[in-house]
Amino acid sequence: MAKIVCVLYDDPVNGYPKSYARDDIPKITKYPDGQTTPTPQAIDFVPGHLLGSVSGELGLRKYLESNGHTLVVTSDKDGANSRLDQELPDAEIVISQPFWPAYMTAERIAKAPKLKMIVTAGIGSDHTDLQAAMDRGITVAEVTYCNSNSVAEHVVMQMLSLVRNYIPSYNWVIKGGWNIADCVERSYDIEGMHVGTVAAGRIGLRVLRLLKPFDVHLHYMDRYKLPDAVEKELNLTHHTSLESLTKACDVVTLNCPLHPETEHMINDKTLKNFKRGAYLVNTARGKLCDRDAIVRALESGQLAGYAGDVWFPQPAPQDHPWRKMPHHGMTPHISGTSLSAQARYAAGTREILECYFDKKPIRNEYLIVQGGKLAGVGAHSYSAGNATSGSEEAAKFKR
Ligand code: NAD
């Protein structure tokens, strides 16, 4: 029988919800490319309820305990003596969400001799040292596509909020003002602008499709070229370098995974190639950007705005400079954990666990690492290596 350690974010400060704003969520059975949404044998939760916090337990307790397994759920994940660290010596599976990541560094993996699988309840497994997982033969799996469309909605929302200067204008209302000139001195229409995505995978392509009706000029770069028919349908300009894309665009969004090839791809040097006054939206991973270079670019006006929901490390320390930098529209890491998305990734996590315990293959598209090498989406979208360095700083949030 296995011990499963599940690291989840804390419940709401006023307690686990007793009721919800809406009675149901839409039923979605397929993603845009035809892939089916998760297909576990059963679920023990109500779709639309809060599942990603400690009391929600991703709806897993009944299933795991009725099969004789032990489930430990905690939010205590950072610092040398965290509950996560205490539970590692006999853990067989560790589950966490990128919003509140259990940083599975090589040191932690070494503390867990029985560890066989690390599951990301969501998308993006950079919080695991993938090299260490490969070296130990540990499987790393995630719920591919579960929240890609959720994130794309957040990207479009944040692009519009930056370009139209929404947050400062909202704040004038709260302050009791009617300061129209103050609101609009930084407000533009996105219509006619050049908008580009770094990566056109599930999220990046969805962003391009959502933006098409805004009558913007669409650009992308990726390791892979999109089919000619898609380029034609969306009237896309394809770029083969970051420099070429950023020189052409008024708004840039990052939608690639964090891996050794993409870490700090946005830095003082690459920011020089942006148009002055460009907007940057990053809901992919905080460490794609050099933290302090972003602050400098906003202060100098090289960037007119920066928004996103991803930080490094997470949770972001109280003194993280992105909390106070000018012209930002940051949220905590929430875009992929709407109640709608939670229902999909809780079901997907259950599907992965059922496959593991029933000794059936996990869907290839859910795999990041298997059999000592990158596999599935991991082989398509990642490069080998480790991107967890510096994650111990997350412990600073507690102090
Ligand atoms: P995906 O695998 O469908 O797409 C990733 C794309 O990135 C692929 O097309 C790949 O070719 C491209 N890519 C990889 N390395 C590249 C490079 N060096 N240069 C250019 N392109 C490169 O994944 P997805 O569903 O679109 O998700 C992408 C990432 O978004 C995830 O890995 C994760 O980090 C992030 N994400 C964030 C949230 C959130 O809540 N904020 C939720 C889901 C995913």
Boltz pocket constraint, residues with backbone or C-beta under 6 A from the ligand:
constraints:
  - pocket:
      binder: B
      contacts: [[A, 122], [A, 123], [A, 124], [A, 125], [A, 145], [A, 147], [A, 148], [A, 151], [A, 198], [A, 199], [A, 200], [A, 201], [A, 202], [A, 203], [A, 204], [A, 221], [A, 222], [A, 223], [A, 224], [A, 255], [A, 256], [A, 257], [A, 258], [A, 261], [A, 262], [A, 283], [A, 284], [A, 285], [A, 309], [A, 310], [A, 333], [A, 334], [A, 335], [A, 336], [A, 337], [A, 377], [A, 380], [A, 381], [A, 382]]
      max_distance: 6.0
